[in-house]
Amino acid sequence: MTALMAVLAAVFLGGLGLLVGSFLNVVIHRVPEGASVVRPRSSCPGCGSMISARDNIPVVSWLILRGRCRSCGEPIRARYPLVELATMLLWLLLGWWALAGPGDPGLLPVLLVVGSAGVALTVIDLDHHRLPNVIVLPLYPAALVGLIIAGVSSGSWPWIPALVGAVLWLVVVGLPWLVSGGRGMGFGDVKLAPVLGAVLGWAAVSAAVTGLLAAFLFGALVGLAAMIFAGAGRKTALPFGPFLLVGALIGLLAGPPLASWYAGVLG
Ligand SMILES: [Zn+2]
């Protein structure tokens, strides 16, 4: 890829990521209430006035309005621009991995879909301690189509590693759920796990393994920190979805390099 193409791809992916992030804000606030994500148009939760197109530009509008509603001056949560920025950064990162980095360009569509859903799921899980079926279940057909696209574009079909990844994630996330009787781990986590495992496994089995390790390590560290600093008890339920999703991203990026480093150490 030439430098100019890389810059154009980054601008395109970053811009699209901002717009998708803006839509994810709608998803995050309406899906848990069972409301439509298409209509009505967004309105201020404070005064109910419709948000005009010029006040709905991702990140920029929030900065121009200094985080306040144009009509009533009610503060607009910083979470809105943060979700948009996080989605933009994720799109840039995945774009780099697939197009300029070590990854498979054909995997980019499925990574962008699962990654964007992951941003919404992370925030919803933190808010409501659940992963809504309306977001998780469509990821199954979406991932299947996405992996077929990856196979057609690259000409290689790693179905077995994808299956290994899916089963591994299902078992490792499902067993604690089964044993604990649904405490700590929710059934939503169990439903999400095979999709993440399959996509990671398609990229590399080492990505699927590293992703799981990262998810549980990250979860244990945050759980420990919550006990020490926030006085959370052993029974305090932490939503596990964000750990699975962040772990998956770490696995994708760090799994194969870690595996080859480990193989080198073993000689
Ligand atoms: Zn208002």
Residues whose N, C-alpha, C, O or C-beta is under 5 A from the ligand:
A	BS01	ZN	C44 G46 C47 G48 C69 S71 C72 G73 E74
